[in-house]
Amino acid sequence: MIHRGGDETRKTLGDGFLKSQSSSNMAEQYRSLDVAGFDPECPPEIRHMDDGSLWLVIDPMPPSWLENEDYLRQDPLSLGPCADFDQQLARAICVPVHWDDREFFLIKNPQKDTVNAITDFLYEFRQEHDPTLRRSG
């Protein structure tokens, strides 16, 4: 869908994404996908910009499933295993990533498979770092 501002609509797609349309603060239009399975409280969003670039938006960063970890209770500004998230993501998707702000990651020149690579990385990252999944699995 194309974001032009206004009301919000969501529908679940068979590939595990949510397609959404919502208001946009950015001047250019974009299509977005919410990535299911990374943070159940607030799914990350992949924004396809008109110029061909992608923005990965993860809010909150670090994800909500890390909020009760000791290092975050001791230092609320700590990012824990997310401290080098941009570098981990760049290695996984094989294209450069610019960490623009705490929640925003820019991929200027994505490849055909970059969106799939991002979703795979987010799934694997949670499997590795979510303490509830580590304890139960």
C-alpha positions in Angstrom: 0.0 0.0 0.0 1.1 3.6 -0.5 1.2 5.8 2.6 -0.3 9.2 2.0 -1.5 10.0 5.5 -4.9 9.5 6.9 -6.6 6.5 8.4 -5.1 3.2 9.1 -6.0 -0.2 7.6 -4.4 -3.6 8.2 -4.9 -7.0 6.9 -3.0 -10.2 7.4 -1.3 -11.8 4.3 -0.5 -15.4 3.9 3.3 -14.8 3.9 3.3 -13.8 7.6 3.4 -10.1 7.0 0.8 -7.5 7.8 0.2 -4.9 5.1 -0.6 -1.5 6.5 -1.5 2.0 5.5 -1.1 4.8 8.1 -0.2 8.4 8.4 3.3 9.3 7.3 5.7 12.0 8.6 8.0 11.6 5.7 7.6 13.8 2.6 7.8 10.9 0.1 5.3 8.1 -0.3 6.2 4.5 0.7 4.7 1.0 0.9 5.2 -0.8 4.2 5.2 -4.3 5.6 4.9 -5.1 9.3 7.1 -8.1 10.1 5.3 -10.7 12.3 7.2 -12.8 14.8 10.0 -10.5 16.0 8.2 -8.4 18.6 4.7 -9.4 19.3 4.0 -6.2 21.1 5.1 -3.9 18.3 6.1 -5.6 15.0 9.0 -4.0 13.0 8.1 -2.2 9.8 9.9 -2.4 6.5 9.3 0.7 4.4 9.8 0.6 0.7 10.6 4.1 -0.4 10.0 5.7 -3.8 13.7 6.0 -4.4 14.2 2.2 -4.0 15.7 2.3 -0.6 14.3 0.5 2.5 13.9 1.6 6.0 13.7 -0.9 8.8 11.8 0.6 11.8 12.1 -1.3 15.1 10.3 0.5 17.9 11.0 -0.1 20.6 14.7 -0.8 20.3 15.8 -3.0 22.0 12.6 -5.1 21.4 10.1 -5.5 24.2 11.0 -9.1 25.0 14.4 -7.8 26.3 12.9 -5.3 28.8 13.2 -7.5 31.9 16.9 -8.5 31.3 19.3 -7.5 34.1 21.5 -5.3 32.0 18.5 -3.2 30.9 17.3 -2.8 34.5 20.7 -1.6 35.5 21.2 0.7 32.5 17.9 1.6 30.7 20.0 3.1 27.8 21.8 -0.2 27.2 21.0 -2.0 24.0 22.4 -5.4 25.1 22.7 -7.8 22.2 21.3 -5.0 20.0 24.4 -2.8 20.5 25.8 -3.6 17.1 22.4 -4.5 15.5 23.3 -2.6 12.3 26.5 -4.6 11.8 24.7 -7.9 12.5 22.0 -7.0 10.0 24.4 -5.9 7.3 26.3 -9.2 7.6 23.0 -11.1 7.4 21.5 -9.3 4.4 24.8 -8.7 2.5 24.3 -5.0 1.9 25.4 -1.9 3.9 23.1 -0.7 6.7 23.1 2.8 8.1 21.8 3.1 11.7 20.1 6.5 11.5 18.5 6.7 14.9 17.7 4.3 17.7 14.8 2.8 15.8 15.6 3.5 12.2 17.9 1.5 9.9 18.5 2.6 6.3 19.3 0.2 3.4 20.1 2.5 0.5 20.6 -0.2 -2.2 18.7 -3.3 -1.3 18.9 -6.4 -3.5 16.0 -8.5 -4.8 16.1 -10.8 -1.7 16.8 -8.1 0.9 13.3 -8.1 2.4 13.4 -11.9 2.8 16.9 -11.7 4.3 15.7 -9.1 6.8 12.7 -11.2 7.9 15.0 -14.3 8.2 17.5 -12.3 10.3 14.8 -10.9 12.6 13.4 -14.4 13.2 16.9 -15.8 13.9 17.9 -12.9 16.1 14.9 -13.4 18.3 15.4 -17.2 18.5 19.0 -16.5 19.7 18.4 -13.6 22.1 14.8 -13.9 23.5 15.3 -15.2 27.0 11.9 -16.9 27.1 12.7 -18.8 23.9 16.2 -19.7 25.1 14.8 -21.1 28.4 12.1 -23.1 26.8 14.0 -24.4 23.8 
